[in-house]
Amino acid sequence: MDNPSSVITQVSRDEEGNKAADRVDVGSTSSLSTKKPRSGGLFSIFSCCLCRDQPEPPSVNNNTPLLVEENGTISKIQVKPLLPPVKSKDAGKVCVVIDLDETLVHSSFKVYVLKRPHVDEFLKRMGEMFECVLFTASLAKYADPVSDLLDKWGAFRCRLFRESCVFHRGNYVKDLSRLGRDLNKVIIVDNSPASYIFHPDNAVPVASWFDDMSDTELLDLIPFFERLSKVDNVYTVLKHQGGATS
């Protein structure tokens, strides 16, 4: 069973004024990661700090968030899909995009990262049923090391960070149409409606989590996702039920 009060790492926050600015002072990371969690736990995180003054290599897609005009159209040229081709083991599976901050963990200002209760069981099961993708508006230098410690089973096939978002009306939006997957086989799990404003019908909303150790939302959602994993079109469930909370 999860230890809901476990602290998985120390963090330091930028002064940008929102959770998307969270970071950990560790070595460089790319904007999209397909690696499995590194071993070594906290020791490996802190040993990385010794290299923090080395120059950071360019990210994979090496671009800032796309800017969107007021009418909702992207003013940039067409870019390649954010995700690589589907692996053979995930062929036919629904792609589930999962947020990090206030969905799976909570980062306290310059102190620590707390795991949401039952996050271990949730991620393990999601990785078995779906093609799971971490998609966060946070910076890679914070989110990648936290994900290394959080994802013990390699549930996340890929990791997408802030530069993969679309900047729209002051928010970092996760544009699911850019993933390279059929939208009728895509679900987003996120605590912020602004993050999925382009595709609300694909969302399974979750309540924001901060420090309630009696929270059971992730555990309660598992049966719902077990049902979703068996459908050919996620809209047949999501549109009729208005998400998992109705």
C-alpha positions in Angstrom: 0.0 0.0 0.0 1.2 3.5 -0.7 2.6 5.6 2.1 0.7 8.8 1.3 3.0 11.0 3.3 6.2 9.9 1.6 8.5 12.7 0.4 10.1 11.7 -2.9 12.6 14.6 -3.4 13.5 18.1 -2.4 12.6 20.8 -4.8 13.2 24.5 -5.6 10.7 26.7 -7.3 11.2 29.5 -9.8 9.6 32.8 -9.2 7.3 32.6 -12.2 4.1 32.5 -10.1 2.6 29.1 -11.0 3.1 25.4 -10.7 4.5 25.2 -14.3 7.6 26.9 -13.0 8.6 24.1 -10.5 12.0 22.6 -10.8 14.7 20.5 -9.2 18.3 21.6 -9.3 19.7 18.6 -11.2 21.4 17.8 -14.4 20.0 18.5 -17.9 17.0 16.7 -19.4 15.3 16.6 -22.8 11.8 17.8 -23.6 10.6 14.3 -24.4 11.9 11.3 -22.6 11.3 7.6 -23.2 13.8 6.3 -20.7 12.8 4.1 -17.7 13.3 5.3 -14.2 16.9 5.4 -13.0 17.9 3.4 -10.0 19.6 4.9 -7.0 16.6 6.9 -5.6 17.5 10.1 -3.8 21.2 9.5 -4.0 21.1 9.7 -7.8 19.1 12.9 -7.7 21.5 14.6 -5.4 24.6 13.3 -7.1 23.3 14.9 -10.3 23.4 18.3 -8.5 27.2 18.2 -8.8 26.9 18.6 -12.5 24.4 21.4 -12.6 26.9 24.0 -13.8 27.5 22.0 -17.0 25.8 23.5 -20.1 22.4 22.0 -20.9 22.2 20.3 -24.3 19.4 21.4 -26.7 16.0 19.7 -26.2 14.6 17.2 -28.7 12.1 19.5 -30.3 14.1 22.6 -29.3 11.2 25.0 -29.6 9.2 27.2 -27.2 5.4 26.6 -26.8 3.4 27.4 -29.9 1.6 30.7 -29.8 -2.2 30.6 -30.6 -4.1 33.5 -32.0 -7.3 34.8 -30.3 -9.5 32.8 -32.6 -7.8 29.6 -31.5 -5.8 28.9 -34.6 -2.1 28.1 -34.4 -0.1 30.7 -36.2 2.9 28.5 -36.7 3.6 26.0 -39.5 2.7 22.4 -39.1 5.1 20.5 -36.8 5.8 16.8 -36.5 3.8 14.8 -33.9 5.0 15.1 -30.4 5.0 11.3 -29.9 7.0 8.7 -31.7 5.3 5.8 -33.5 3.3 3.4 -31.3 5.4 0.5 -30.0 4.2 -3.0 -30.9 3.3 -3.7 -27.2 0.9 -0.7 -27.2 -0.7 -1.4 -30.6 -4.5 -0.9 -30.3 -4.3 0.6 -26.8 -5.8 3.9 -25.8 -3.3 6.6 -25.2 -3.7 8.2 -21.7 -2.0 11.6 -21.1 -1.4 12.2 -17.4 -0.6 15.5 -15.7 1.9 15.7 -12.8 1.5 18.6 -10.4 -1.6 18.5 -8.2 -2.7 15.4 -10.1 -0.1 12.8 -9.0 2.1 14.9 -6.7 2.2 18.3 -4.9 5.4 20.3 -4.7 5.7 22.5 -1.6 7.6 25.7 -2.1 11.3 25.1 -1.8 10.7 22.0 0.5 9.6 18.7 -1.0 7.4 16.8 -3.3 4.6 14.7 -1.8 3.0 11.7 -3.5 -0.8 11.6 -3.8 -2.3 8.7 -1.9 -2.5 5.5 -4.0 -0.4 7.0 -6.9 1.8 3.8 -6.9 -1.1 1.5 -7.5 -2.7 3.9 -10.0 0.4 4.2 -12.2 1.2 0.5 -12.1 -2.3 -0.4 -13.3 -2.4 2.4 -15.9 0.9 1.3 -17.4 -0.5 -2.2 -17.8 -3.7 -1.1 -19.5 -2.7 1.9 -21.7 0.0 3.7 -23.6 0.7 6.2 -20.9 2.3 9.6 -21.5 3.4 12.1 -18.9 2.4 15.6 -20.1 3.1 18.5 -17.8 3.4 22.3 -18.2 6.3 22.1 -15.8 9.9 22.5 -16.8 11.8 19.3 -17.7 14.6 20.1 -15.2 12.0 19.7 -12.4 9.5 17.2 -13.8 11.9 14.6 -15.3 13.8 13.8 -12.1 10.5 13.7 -10.1 9.1 11.3 -12.7 12.2 9.1 -12.4 11.4 8.6 -8.7 7.7 8.4 -9.1 7.4 6.0 -12.0 8.8 2.7 -10.6 7.4 0.5 -13.3 8.2 2.5 -16.5 4.5 3.2 -17.0 5.3 6.4 -18.9 6.3 5.5 -22.5 7.1 9.2 -23.1 7.4 12.4 -21.2 6.3 15.8 -22.6 7.1 19.1 -20.9 6.3 22.8 -21.1 7.8 23.4 -24.6 5.4 20.8 -26.0 2.4 22.9 -24.8 0.6 25.6 -26.8 0.5 29.0 -25.1 -3.1 30.2 -25.4 -4.6 33.2 -23.6 -2.1 33.0 -20.7 -2.2 29.3 -20.2 -0.1 26.3 -21.2 -2.5 24.1 -23.1 -1.9 20.5 -24.0 -3.1 20.2 -27.6 -4.0 16.5 -28.0 -4.2 16.8 -31.7 -0.4 17.2 -31.9 0.3 13.9 -30.2 0.1 11.9 -33.4 -2.7 9.6 -32.1 -6.4 9.3 -33.1 -8.4 11.5 -30.8 -11.0 8.8 -30.3 -8.2 6.8 -28.6 -6.8 9.6 -26.4 -7.7 10.5 -22.8 -6.2 13.2 -20.7 -6.2 13.1 -16.9 -5.6 16.5 -15.4 -6.7 18.7 -12.5 -6.7 21.9 -14.6 -9.5 22.4 -17.2 -7.4 25.1 -18.9 -4.9 22.4 -19.8 -7.4 20.5 -22.0 -9.5 23.5 -23.2 -9.0 22.4 -26.8 -10.4 18.9 -26.2 -12.7 18.8 -23.1 -14.5 15.7 -24.4 -11.3 13.7 -24.0 -10.8 14.6 -20.4 -11.2 12.7 -17.2 -11.1 15.6 -14.6 -9.5 15.0 -11.2 -9.7 17.2 -8.2 -6.5 19.2 -7.4 -4.5 17.5 -4.6 -2.3 19.2 -2.1 -2.0 17.4 1.2 -5.2 15.5 2.0 -3.8 12.1 3.1 -7.3 10.6 3.2 -7.8 11.2 -0.6 -8.8 8.1 -2.6 -9.5 9.6 -6.0 -6.8 7.8 -7.9 -7.8 4.5 -6.3 -11.5 5.1 -7.1 -10.7 5.9 -10.7 -9.1 2.5 -11.5 -12.3 0.6 -12.2 -13.5 3.4 -14.5 -10.2 3.2 -16.5 -10.4 -0.6 -16.6 -13.7 -0.1 -18.5 -12.2 2.6 -20.8 -9.3 0.4 -21.7 -11.7 -2.0 -23.5 -13.5 0.5 -25.7 -12.6 1.3 -29.4 -13.8 4.9 -29.1 -13.3 6.8 -25.8 -16.1 9.2 -26.7 -18.7 6.5 -26.3 -18.0 6.5 -22.6 -16.7 10.1 -21.9 -19.3 12.0 -23.8 -22.2 10.1 -22.2 -20.9 10.2 -18.7 -19.3 13.6 -18.6 -16.0 12.1 -17.3 -15.5 9.8 -14.4 -17.0 12.1 -11.8 -20.6 12.1 -13.0 
